[in-house]
């Protein structure tokens, strides 16, 4: 019985959470009651399984459920001290846990435990919130559902809301659920299937009601100056603006970004009412905890000159920060948590799209998804009534809720490269692949750039989802594809903080055998390619205005005069001096430029067998398979250099411990005395 109850609850949760029309990421919660065995007495007890704090319905597993004694949970109603002290009840949930208790109980646990129903769903569907945020939501709810769904006036989530909904359930036995003013919906049922069907009925009925009764242009007339630019022009402008906006949105703490130019976003921004509606802000607590109470909205024409747009963004950002601080001090009490930051989480640019920000890519993406939910809510509410979110004071009470502060305090410490965005050229194999893997493991968002599109996609897939790594195809000798790669980086993650110039090839021949084409190919990829990548990245870093790291994977051959290696070594020497020159030039912008000088990386190298390795083996008179051992034996440490060792050096240079180091070349060669830097 217990296993079936939990299995049905998880399956129902996953189905509901998989459809964004039902609820948003990590929004809402579900529960089921059943029986279990007390681990101490061995007696049968009534239990409640409910989604724990911070979990996501779409991906919920058994580990994400809190398990509580139903009798103890309901007994809390007898000791409830009242609304002024209801936050204390969350700590009391810990005394109701069964066995180890599973996940931490959420603030909504009371709603699930006090309602007389075996199964309860609390969701945040766009259509339900549209009714919940309408100026005459109570009347519209009755028109839409009759007695089948009951209106509940706004109340902050907590024990009292649970008591209120429990009372509504008792007093309205024919009702299948309720609309929570300003917030969402709750539904119940005697079985898991009935509860799910009731949730879906409420969502479907609300959607059909809005479609049947809504006016055709809820966002007002279209405005020519806000019309979306053509796709190519729009995304190029977005790429120009992304580093600027990210720099502004990271004034208090560095953020990762996400860009959305989907049709619903562009349509909202193209109409006359978007400034008014954006100023009203979001309503559902899950929304504004992710998006802040309102976005920053640019008010220039979509095709205005770039300099004009950037200047206006800076003015609006300054005003936004002042307004947010004023909001904080209007409502803060001596017991309020400190202001967490005054930068926007959502920036809306008419004709271009929406930029959203967070502590990592997933958080930034989800913030954008929540604002897209809010746009749909506003559309629905404006179609049938007037959008009226909960008031500012209530938003502050939730945004700066001590319970929310405690949840933030429980988050794990960020990894060393968290919020850093890295572009690795030549990352489809070998050294570049190892660098990408190391940087991603340390918390960075990485862009896998390679001429081989399949290899880039494969490496990106190995590293995780697109919240961690994305592939781009680039020929570093072509300025257009280099610019496109940088554009793709800033559109994927909001900006760029770190670039690794690793793309290369090795043509190793004596002088008399080196052709003009050999020379040109070697220098075009190694020297020219590094120059082109560094130039485009520097433009974005300067626009972003908080520095960055450029790392060149050079070679000990930049300083070591080896035999029969003219084109390769000369190109590497070019790269080595680029490090010094760019460190000198870009230091004023806080951009550090350093190099790593490996010895020949044979094992794990991305260079194919029979090419460079065969050439170098022939020069030294050894078998190709023995080249790595030969290289190691000529070093002081007698050890081979592997791709991971180069990746270690890149990490050390960029993780913060060497924050005052620029213009440095780090040897990773196991000690080649002839390559010592002088």
Wavefront OBJ file of the C-alpha trace (Angstrom):
o trace
v 0.000 0.000 0.000
v 2.746 2.429 0.992
v 4.754 1.693 -2.136
v 1.709 2.187 -4.353
v 0.817 5.480 -2.665
v 4.280 6.902 -3.149
v 4.575 5.566 -6.684
v 1.230 7.112 -7.690
v 2.140 10.437 -6.049
v 5.461 10.664 -7.884
v 3.884 9.700 -11.214
v 1.126 12.309 -10.759
v 3.645 14.951 -9.758
v 5.869 14.239 -12.728
v 2.945 14.419 -15.158
v 1.692 17.703 -13.739
v 5.173 19.213 -13.511
v 6.106 18.233 -17.063
v 3.563 20.650 -18.563
v 4.379 24.358 -18.050
v 0.671 25.146 -18.440
v 0.131 23.400 -15.098
v 2.940 24.813 -13.017
v 6.394 26.324 -13.303
v 9.795 24.877 -12.435
v 10.035 24.099 -8.700
v 6.557 25.632 -8.269
v 3.669 24.082 -6.408
v 3.490 20.889 -4.396
v 1.534 17.651 -4.204
v 0.709 15.217 -1.428
v -0.849 11.871 -0.633
v -1.899 10.213 2.601
v -1.544 6.541 3.408
v -0.377 4.189 6.105
v 3.018 3.057 7.228
v 4.724 1.273 10.110
v 6.082 3.177 13.096
v 9.784 2.175 13.206
v 9.732 2.164 17.030
v 6.444 0.494 17.961
v 5.831 -1.512 14.808
v 2.252 -0.229 14.752
v 0.421 1.076 11.689
v 0.271 4.889 11.489
v -1.312 7.415 9.136
v 1.294 9.257 7.077
v 1.465 12.197 4.709
v 3.917 12.294 1.820
v 4.347 15.826 0.463
v 6.842 17.408 -1.920
v 9.670 18.852 0.149
v 11.082 22.362 0.178
v 12.783 23.443 -3.029
v 11.850 20.384 -5.072
v 10.501 20.311 -8.623
v 7.349 18.387 -9.509
v 8.517 17.479 -12.999
v 11.635 15.716 -11.722
v 10.431 14.664 -8.268
v 11.692 11.376 -6.856
v 10.980 9.648 -3.551
v 14.012 11.346 -2.022
v 12.299 14.702 -2.599
v 9.285 13.841 -0.421
v 8.854 14.865 3.198
v 7.147 12.136 5.265
v 5.111 13.208 8.292
v 2.774 11.706 10.880
v -0.709 12.883 9.955
v -2.000 12.849 13.558
v 0.842 15.005 14.837
v 0.536 17.436 11.973
v -3.159 17.977 12.613
v -2.534 18.276 16.342
v -0.519 21.428 15.619
v -3.813 23.247 15.038
v -4.425 23.001 18.794
v -1.178 24.828 19.644
v -1.152 27.297 16.745
v -0.284 30.680 18.316
v -1.889 32.824 15.606
v -0.955 34.695 12.441
v 1.623 36.919 14.115
v 3.701 33.862 15.061
v 2.818 31.431 12.313
v 6.400 31.216 11.009
v 7.200 29.242 14.147
v 4.999 26.442 12.822
v 7.519 25.541 10.122
v 10.007 24.480 12.802
v 7.214 22.476 14.432
v 6.897 20.353 11.287
v 10.204 18.719 12.229
v 8.491 17.197 15.284
v 5.920 15.575 13.006
v 8.395 13.735 10.807
v 8.148 9.978 10.398
v 11.398 8.061 10.798
v 14.141 10.029 9.117
v 11.482 12.234 7.568
v 12.828 12.513 4.028
v 13.183 15.990 2.544
v 12.712 19.194 4.547
v 9.004 20.114 4.825
v 8.001 23.262 2.931
v 5.889 26.184 4.113
v 2.901 24.681 2.255
v 2.931 21.479 4.306
v 0.044 22.765 6.464
v -2.175 23.152 3.392
v -1.704 19.481 2.561
v -1.872 18.141 6.094
v -4.926 20.035 7.340
v -7.232 19.643 4.329
v -9.546 16.639 4.754
v -8.585 14.885 1.536
v -6.361 11.931 0.774
v -4.656 13.730 -2.109
v -3.963 17.459 -2.596
v -2.354 19.438 -5.447
v -1.227 23.056 -5.167
v -0.198 24.461 -8.562
v 0.632 27.714 -10.327
v -1.025 27.474 -13.754
v -1.059 30.613 -15.876
v -4.822 30.480 -16.408
v -5.498 30.003 -12.689
v -3.216 32.872 -11.693
v -4.857 35.060 -14.357
v -8.149 34.674 -12.483
v -6.359 35.019 -9.145
v -4.832 38.374 -10.168
v -7.891 39.866 -11.849
v -9.373 42.955 -10.193
v -12.704 41.155 -9.858
v -11.273 37.686 -9.471
v -13.842 36.492 -6.921
v -16.771 37.307 -9.233
v -15.007 35.814 -12.252
v -14.225 32.631 -10.327
v -17.915 32.172 -9.557
v -18.835 32.860 -13.204
v -16.231 30.412 -14.424
v -16.794 27.522 -11.995
v -19.996 28.077 -10.092
v -19.851 26.268 -6.746
v -17.320 23.757 -8.017
v -14.305 25.986 -7.230
v -14.188 28.474 -4.328
v -12.373 31.812 -4.130
v -9.839 32.289 -1.301
v -8.657 35.882 -0.695
v -4.901 36.494 -0.762
v -3.002 35.245 2.242
v 0.697 34.636 2.486
v 1.552 30.909 2.368
v 1.644 29.411 5.831
v -0.292 27.681 8.567
v -3.238 30.087 8.543
v -3.717 29.606 4.801
v -3.793 25.859 5.434
v -6.478 26.333 8.079
v -8.483 28.561 5.728
v -8.420 26.051 2.877
v -9.287 23.210 5.270
v -12.338 25.206 6.384
v -13.390 25.833 2.783
v -13.123 22.115 2.056
v -15.373 21.304 5.039
v -17.906 24.025 4.233
v -18.101 23.277 0.506
v -18.293 19.499 0.149
v -19.217 19.803 -3.543
v -16.073 21.819 -4.373
v -13.088 20.198 -6.077
v -10.655 23.012 -5.265
v -10.100 26.719 -4.928
v -8.522 29.760 -6.561
v -6.020 31.400 -4.210
v -6.163 35.165 -4.724
v -2.940 36.553 -6.206
v -1.327 33.144 -6.085
v -2.566 29.938 -7.783
v -4.896 26.971 -7.316
v -5.415 24.074 -4.931
v -7.360 20.901 -5.784
v -8.113 17.710 -3.901
v -9.493 14.219 -4.375
v -10.130 10.895 -2.683
v -7.731 9.147 -5.063
v -4.606 10.252 -6.869
v -6.397 9.996 -10.213
v -9.343 12.075 -8.986
v -7.061 14.760 -7.568
v -5.103 15.019 -10.808
v -8.322 15.124 -12.840
v -9.680 17.919 -10.624
v -6.456 19.938 -11.010
v -6.579 19.586 -14.772
v -10.289 20.435 -14.851
v -9.651 23.714 -13.009
v -6.798 24.623 -15.363
v -8.718 23.659 -18.493
v -11.927 25.409 -17.426
v -10.072 28.625 -16.556
v -8.246 28.534 -19.899
v -11.468 28.036 -21.859
v -13.215 30.772 -19.874
v -10.491 33.295 -20.683
v -10.440 32.309 -24.345
v -14.237 32.582 -24.618
v -14.609 35.866 -22.732
v -11.344 37.714 -23.282
v -10.886 40.778 -25.456
v -8.669 40.323 -28.535
v -5.857 42.802 -27.730
v -5.277 42.654 -23.977
v -1.882 44.382 -24.281
v -3.310 47.314 -26.253
v -2.402 48.427 -29.765
v 0.933 47.619 -31.397
v 3.542 50.402 -31.365
v 5.755 50.770 -34.427
v 8.908 51.775 -32.512
v 8.706 48.571 -30.483
v 8.158 46.185 -33.401
v 10.565 43.245 -33.337
v 13.593 43.626 -35.596
v 14.242 40.929 -38.217
v 15.768 37.829 -36.649
v 19.371 38.275 -37.815
v 19.452 41.978 -36.948
v 17.698 41.327 -33.642
v 20.148 38.688 -32.475
v 23.152 40.723 -33.529
v 21.864 43.673 -31.493
v 21.120 41.312 -28.599
v 24.711 40.057 -28.723
v 25.990 43.650 -28.623
v 23.804 44.483 -25.646
v 24.185 41.264 -23.644
v 27.624 42.046 -22.114
v 26.547 45.607 -21.294
v 23.360 44.428 -19.601
v 25.140 41.631 -17.761
v 27.732 44.077 -16.487
v 24.977 46.319 -15.117
v 23.003 43.412 -13.646
v 26.192 42.247 -11.887
v 26.854 45.479 -10.014
v 26.253 43.836 -6.632
v 27.327 40.306 -7.514
v 28.276 38.586 -10.735
v 25.402 36.912 -12.574
v 24.952 34.502 -15.460
v 22.431 35.461 -18.144
v 19.829 33.972 -20.454
v 18.260 35.483 -23.577
v 14.724 34.875 -24.846
v 13.342 36.385 -28.047
v 10.399 34.004 -28.381
v 7.160 35.232 -29.931
v 5.272 35.724 -26.626
v 8.053 37.970 -25.303
v 8.342 40.024 -28.480
v 4.553 40.339 -28.772
v 4.236 41.617 -25.194
v 6.976 44.187 -25.740
v 5.548 45.332 -29.085
v 2.287 46.608 -27.541
v 1.408 49.838 -25.785
v 0.535 48.464 -22.345
v 3.780 46.652 -21.611
v 5.373 49.538 -19.624
v 2.347 49.831 -17.316
v 2.038 46.092 -16.786
v 5.765 45.593 -16.235
v 5.723 48.317 -13.578
v 2.948 46.495 -11.701
v 5.317 43.539 -11.389
v 4.625 39.846 -10.927
v 2.194 38.461 -8.347
v 2.612 34.754 -7.639
v 5.282 34.415 -4.897
v 7.173 31.840 -6.940
v 7.340 34.372 -9.774
v 8.697 37.419 -7.997
v 11.090 35.449 -5.824
v 12.790 34.558 -9.114
v 12.193 37.755 -11.094
v 12.202 40.435 -8.376
v 9.074 42.473 -7.998
v 9.435 44.180 -11.382
v 11.803 44.208 -14.395
v 13.939 46.952 -15.881
v 12.297 48.054 -19.138
v 14.217 49.868 -21.873
v 12.216 52.639 -23.519
v 14.229 53.378 -26.673
v 13.148 52.406 -30.181
v 14.174 48.909 -31.249
v 16.505 50.249 -33.958
v 17.939 53.214 -32.038
v 21.719 53.808 -32.390
v 23.721 51.472 -30.164
v 25.463 54.290 -28.249
v 22.087 55.845 -27.456
v 20.710 52.523 -26.227
v 23.726 51.822 -24.011
v 23.565 55.295 -22.465
v 19.863 54.900 -21.746
v 20.417 51.457 -20.220
v 22.936 52.941 -17.814
v 20.519 55.720 -16.828
v 17.654 53.297 -16.303
v 19.844 50.919 -14.324
v 20.873 53.729 -11.973
v 17.201 54.676 -11.497
v 16.221 51.011 -10.985
v 18.752 50.598 -8.191
v 17.534 53.754 -6.481
v 13.909 52.632 -6.784
v 14.693 49.167 -5.426
v 16.565 50.605 -2.447
v 13.613 52.917 -1.750
v 11.253 49.920 -1.908
v 13.444 48.057 0.554
v 13.628 50.918 3.051
v 9.892 51.636 2.776
v 9.079 48.193 4.117
v 12.118 46.954 6.038
v 11.878 46.542 9.791
v 14.727 46.231 12.280
v 14.380 42.444 11.970
v 14.451 42.331 8.163
v 17.345 40.579 6.419
v 19.854 42.910 4.759
v 19.067 44.041 1.225
v 20.267 41.263 -1.077
v 21.078 43.421 -4.076
v 19.429 46.165 -6.077
v 20.100 44.934 -9.613
v 17.307 43.675 -11.877
v 16.801 39.969 -12.551
v 14.808 40.680 -15.728
v 15.668 43.278 -18.390
v 13.146 43.812 -21.191
v 14.300 45.362 -24.474
v 11.431 46.064 -26.910
v 12.080 44.753 -30.398
v 14.951 42.586 -29.107
v 13.781 40.333 -26.277
v 14.251 39.493 -22.601
v 17.496 39.109 -20.660
v 17.236 37.238 -17.355
v 19.904 36.711 -14.709
v 20.769 34.416 -11.830
v 23.577 32.815 -9.858
v 23.959 30.138 -12.556
v 22.567 29.396 -15.989
v 19.677 27.303 -14.713
v 18.594 30.031 -12.290
v 18.830 32.657 -15.040
v 16.881 30.514 -17.491
v 14.208 29.685 -14.948
v 13.844 33.376 -14.031
v 13.094 34.045 -17.688
v 10.622 31.170 -17.798
v 8.856 32.567 -14.743
v 8.572 35.988 -16.345
v 7.173 34.332 -19.456
v 4.578 32.754 -17.137
v 3.898 36.228 -15.755
v 3.365 37.592 -19.280
v 0.759 34.896 -19.897
v -0.871 35.696 -16.551
v -1.040 39.389 -17.426
v -2.478 38.567 -20.842
v -5.225 36.461 -19.298
v -6.063 38.924 -16.524
v -6.126 41.901 -18.906
v -8.265 39.956 -21.369
v -11.115 39.390 -18.900
v -10.563 42.153 -16.342
v -7.657 44.247 -15.090
v -4.369 42.779 -13.892
v -4.070 43.504 -10.154
v -1.171 41.732 -8.446
v -0.732 41.608 -4.678
v 0.499 44.861 -3.215
v 4.096 45.876 -2.732
v 4.128 45.430 1.037
v 3.037 41.803 0.698
v 5.703 41.199 -1.921
v 8.325 42.567 0.443
v 7.096 40.341 3.280
v 7.712 37.305 1.085
v 10.895 38.456 -0.651
v 12.500 39.242 2.732
v 10.775 36.494 4.682
v 13.141 35.053 7.346
v 12.115 31.599 6.110
v 13.271 32.512 2.602
v 16.509 33.871 4.068
v 17.033 30.581 5.913
v 16.505 28.664 2.660
v 19.157 30.792 0.944
v 21.544 30.222 3.842
v 21.247 26.439 3.338
v 22.502 26.636 -0.234
v 25.942 25.070 -0.803
v 28.988 27.249 -1.250
v 29.585 28.142 -4.911
v 32.384 26.404 -6.800
v 35.537 28.419 -7.620
v 34.450 29.270 -11.191
v 30.726 29.717 -10.487
v 29.270 32.583 -12.593
v 32.294 32.461 -14.936
v 31.617 32.025 -18.663
v 34.397 30.416 -20.705
v 34.955 30.072 -24.455
v 37.516 27.378 -25.327
v 38.753 27.411 -28.903
v 39.804 23.988 -30.180
v 37.844 22.186 -27.457
v 36.616 19.275 -29.553
v 39.460 16.993 -28.442
v 42.749 16.693 -26.605
v 43.944 19.613 -24.499
v 40.886 21.771 -25.244
v 38.504 19.008 -24.200
v 40.404 18.515 -20.933
v 40.332 22.252 -20.227
v 36.592 22.430 -20.897
v 35.939 19.485 -18.579
v 38.016 20.992 -15.766
v 36.444 24.443 -16.020
v 32.933 22.980 -16.107
v 33.702 20.784 -13.092
v 34.780 23.911 -11.215
v 31.458 25.636 -11.905
v 32.018 27.539 -15.157
v 29.599 27.701 -18.055
v 31.602 26.590 -21.093
v 31.292 27.069 -24.825
v 32.949 24.293 -26.821
v 34.296 25.927 -29.980
v 35.786 23.750 -32.681
v 35.939 23.523 -36.463
v 34.595 19.972 -36.158
v 30.913 20.512 -35.320
v 30.333 16.872 -34.383
v 33.296 16.833 -31.998
v 32.138 20.080 -30.369
v 28.620 18.710 -29.880
v 29.973 15.452 -28.488
v 32.168 17.185 -25.890
v 29.384 19.572 -24.881
v 27.044 16.606 -24.425
v 29.603 14.833 -22.239
v 29.734 17.814 -19.899
v 25.999 18.025 -19.233
v 22.970 20.021 -20.270
v 22.955 23.317 -22.162
v 22.918 25.001 -18.745
v 26.543 23.839 -18.468
v 27.976 23.597 -21.981
v 27.012 24.500 -25.536
v 28.847 23.769 -28.798
v 29.691 26.278 -31.521
v 31.364 25.712 -34.859
v 34.225 28.082 -35.577
v 37.122 28.467 -37.995
v 39.492 30.710 -36.056
v 41.023 31.980 -39.316
v 37.666 33.472 -40.364
v 36.691 36.732 -38.604
v 32.990 36.194 -39.334
v 32.809 32.790 -37.634
v 34.908 34.041 -34.716
v 32.488 36.914 -34.193
v 29.580 34.475 -34.495
v 31.150 32.247 -31.840
v 31.491 35.150 -29.418
v 27.921 36.237 -30.198
v 26.729 32.689 -29.511
v 28.596 32.718 -26.189
v 27.066 35.944 -24.909
v 23.583 34.941 -26.070
v 23.910 31.537 -24.403
v 25.193 32.759 -21.035
v 24.935 36.552 -20.988
v 28.562 37.514 -21.457
v 32.096 36.169 -21.401
v 34.757 36.082 -18.689
v 37.399 33.652 -19.856
v 38.758 32.572 -23.225
v 41.314 29.876 -23.943
v 43.179 30.176 -27.245
v 43.853 26.504 -27.838
v 42.975 26.022 -31.512
v 46.014 24.959 -33.483
v 47.889 22.530 -35.640
v 51.502 21.503 -35.856
v 53.515 21.469 -39.080
v 56.974 20.269 -38.108
v 59.442 20.247 -41.004
v 62.984 21.395 -41.683
v 63.434 24.805 -43.317
v 64.072 23.438 -46.819
v 60.971 21.223 -46.672
v 58.647 23.930 -45.320
v 56.471 25.349 -48.098
v 54.884 28.779 -48.246
v 51.530 27.077 -47.743
v 52.855 25.273 -44.644
v 54.022 28.586 -43.203
v 50.773 30.395 -44.011
v 48.535 27.617 -42.654
v 50.489 27.345 -39.422
v 50.475 31.088 -38.792
v 46.905 31.551 -39.964
v 45.539 29.123 -37.365
v 47.957 29.645 -34.490
v 48.924 33.329 -34.611
v 46.139 34.947 -36.649
v 43.479 32.741 -35.043
v 44.536 33.728 -31.532
v 44.567 37.381 -32.547
v 41.049 37.216 -34.026
v 39.599 35.389 -31.015
v 41.276 37.734 -28.524
v 40.091 40.828 -30.404
v 36.430 39.773 -30.475
v 36.468 38.566 -26.875
v 38.133 41.770 -25.672
v 35.322 43.833 -27.236
v 32.746 41.899 -25.224
v 34.797 42.003 -22.009
v 35.303 45.752 -22.268
v 31.569 46.257 -22.824
v 30.878 44.067 -19.796
v 33.238 46.183 -17.689
v 34.435 43.772 -15.049
v 37.627 42.381 -16.510
v 38.309 38.834 -17.604
v 40.955 36.254 -18.448
v 42.545 35.448 -21.775
v 44.754 32.351 -21.710
v 46.964 31.228 -24.571
v 48.002 27.590 -24.834
v 51.445 28.287 -26.251
v 54.326 25.772 -26.078
v 57.775 25.364 -24.695
v 58.757 25.704 -28.368
v 58.020 29.425 -28.079
v 61.370 29.717 -26.244
v 63.102 26.433 -27.080
v 64.879 26.194 -30.443
v 64.163 22.595 -31.386
v 65.148 20.948 -34.665
v 63.006 20.843 -37.826
v 60.140 22.838 -36.317
v 60.355 26.281 -37.917
v 56.736 27.109 -38.814
v 55.231 25.727 -35.607
v 57.779 27.241 -33.238
v 57.736 30.633 -34.936
v 53.927 30.762 -34.714
v 54.110 29.790 -31.049
v 56.630 32.568 -30.433
v 54.132 34.943 -32.040
v 51.483 33.747 -29.571
v 53.894 34.137 -26.672
v 54.496 37.773 -27.510
v 50.763 38.365 -28.016
v 50.408 37.418 -24.337
v 52.835 40.155 -23.302
v 51.435 42.760 -25.680
v 47.800 42.159 -24.725
v 48.592 42.015 -21.017
v 50.069 45.490 -21.403
v 47.197 46.864 -23.461
v 44.197 45.251 -21.746
v 45.295 45.602 -18.144
v 43.599 48.977 -17.943
v 40.278 47.145 -18.413
v 41.045 44.570 -15.728
v 41.640 41.873 -18.358
v 44.474 39.515 -17.467
v 46.370 37.738 -20.238
v 48.559 34.734 -19.482
v 50.027 31.736 -21.272
v 50.651 28.065 -20.619
v 53.704 26.437 -22.196
v 53.313 22.645 -22.405
v 55.896 20.254 -23.741
v 54.730 17.798 -26.395
v 51.432 16.267 -25.254
v 51.339 12.849 -26.896
v 48.955 10.686 -24.864
v 45.467 12.168 -25.039
v 46.451 14.664 -27.700
v 43.856 15.714 -30.255
v 46.456 15.578 -33.029
v 46.031 12.494 -35.224
v 48.578 9.696 -35.255
v 50.792 9.563 -38.322
v 51.040 13.351 -38.647
v 52.829 15.544 -36.117
v 53.752 12.589 -33.916
v 55.245 10.689 -36.810
v 57.213 13.761 -37.916
v 58.626 14.401 -34.452
v 59.409 10.714 -33.892
v 61.363 10.680 -37.164
v 63.307 13.786 -36.132
v 64.386 12.156 -32.873
v 64.871 8.673 -34.321
v 62.331 6.861 -32.141
v 59.223 4.825 -32.857
v 56.028 6.849 -32.919
v 54.524 4.871 -30.034
v 57.623 5.665 -27.935
v 57.528 9.432 -28.508
v 55.788 10.229 -25.194
v 58.325 8.203 -23.222
v 61.148 9.889 -25.134
v 59.837 13.340 -24.266
v 59.453 12.460 -20.578
v 63.003 11.110 -20.314
v 64.527 14.376 -21.496
v 62.785 16.318 -18.675
v 63.918 16.941 -15.132
v 60.898 15.181 -13.618
v 60.921 12.253 -16.093
v 57.146 12.375 -16.467
v 54.833 12.737 -19.446
v 52.651 15.817 -19.823
v 48.969 14.995 -20.271
v 46.020 17.214 -21.283
v 44.769 17.284 -17.695
v 48.042 18.872 -16.560
v 47.514 21.747 -18.982
v 43.938 22.081 -17.748
v 45.231 22.310 -14.174
v 47.381 25.286 -15.126
v 44.484 27.065 -16.823
v 42.369 26.570 -13.709
v 45.066 27.934 -11.394
v 45.512 31.007 -13.604
v 41.807 31.807 -13.701
v 40.289 30.674 -10.379
v 41.268 33.746 -8.383
v 44.356 32.737 -6.433
v 46.566 34.568 -8.966
v 44.312 37.595 -9.340
v 47.296 39.962 -9.557
v 49.139 37.965 -12.209
v 49.197 38.958 -15.879
v 51.724 38.579 -18.693
v 52.958 35.292 -17.207
v 53.904 32.097 -19.049
v 53.486 28.962 -16.928
v 55.672 26.025 -18.027
v 53.873 22.663 -17.978
v 56.708 20.584 -19.415
v 57.984 18.400 -16.535
v 61.088 20.571 -16.546
v 62.802 21.272 -19.873
v 65.844 23.236 -18.781
v 66.427 24.672 -22.247
v 62.919 26.188 -22.110
v 63.384 27.947 -18.789
v 62.109 31.498 -19.065
v 64.738 34.185 -18.699
l 1 2 3 4 5 6 7 8 9 10 11 12 13 14 15 16 17 18 19 20 21 22 23 24 25 26 27 28 29 30 31 32 33 34 35 36 37 38 39 40 41 42 43 44 45 46 47 48 49 50 51 52 53 54 55 56 57 58 59 60 61 62 63 64 65 66 67 68 69 70 71 72 73 74 75 76 77 78 79 80 81 82 83 84 85 86 87 88 89 90 91 92 93 94 95 96 97 98 99 100 101 102 103 104 105 106 107 108 109 110 111 112 113 114 115 116 117 118 119 120 121 122 123 124 125 126 127 128 129 130 131 132 133 134 135 136 137 138 139 140 141 142 143 144 145 146 147 148 149 150 151 152 153 154 155 156 157 158 159 160 161 162 163 164 165 166 167 168 169 170 171 172 173 174 175 176 177 178 179 180 181 182 183 184 185 186 187 188 189 190 191 192 193 194 195 196 197 198 199 200 201 202 203 204 205 206 207 208 209 210 211 212 213 214 215 216 217 218 219 220 221 222 223 224 225 226 227 228 229 230 231 232 233 234 235 236 237 238 239 240 241 242 243 244 245 246 247 248 249 250 251 252 253 254 255 256 257 258 259 260 261 262 263 264 265 266 267 268 269 270 271 272 273 274 275 276 277 278 279 280 281 282 283 284 285 286 287 288 289 290 291 292 293 294 295 296 297 298 299 300 301 302 303 304 305 306 307 308 309 310 311 312 313 314 315 316 317 318 319 320 321 322 323 324 325 326 327 328 329 330 331 332 333 334 335 336 337 338 339 340 341 342 343 344 345 346 347 348 349 350 351 352 353 354 355 356 357 358 359 360 361 362 363 364 365 366 367 368 369 370 371 372 373 374 375 376 377 378 379 380 381 382 383 384 385 386 387 388 389 390 391 392 393 394 395 396 397 398 399 400 401 402 403 404 405 406 407 408 409 410 411 412 413 414 415 416 417 418 419 420 421 422 423 424 425 426 427 428 429 430 431 432 433 434 435 436 437 438 439 440 441 442 443 444 445 446 447 448 449 450 451 452 453 454 455 456 457 458 459 460 461 462 463 464 465 466 467 468 469 470 471 472 473 474 475 476 477 478 479 480 481 482 483 484 485 486 487 488 489 490 491 492 493 494 495 496 497 498 499 500 501 502 503 504 505 506 507 508 509 510 511 512 513 514 515 516 517 518 519 520 521 522 523 524 525 526 527 528 529 530 531 532 533 534 535 536 537 538 539 540 541 542 543 544 545 546 547 548 549 550 551 552 553 554 555 556 557 558 559 560 561 562 563 564 565 566 567 568 569 570 571 572 573 574 575 576 577 578 579 580 581 582 583 584 585 586 587 588 589 590 591 592 593 594 595 596 597 598 599 600 601 602 603 604 605 606 607 608 609 610 611 612 613 614 615 616 617 618 619 620 621 622 623 624 625 626 627 628 629 630 631 632 633 634 635 636 637 638 639 640 641 642 643 644 645 646 647 648 649 650 651 652 653 654 655 656 657 658 659 660 661 662 663 664 665 666 667 668 669 670 671 672 673 674 675 676 677 678
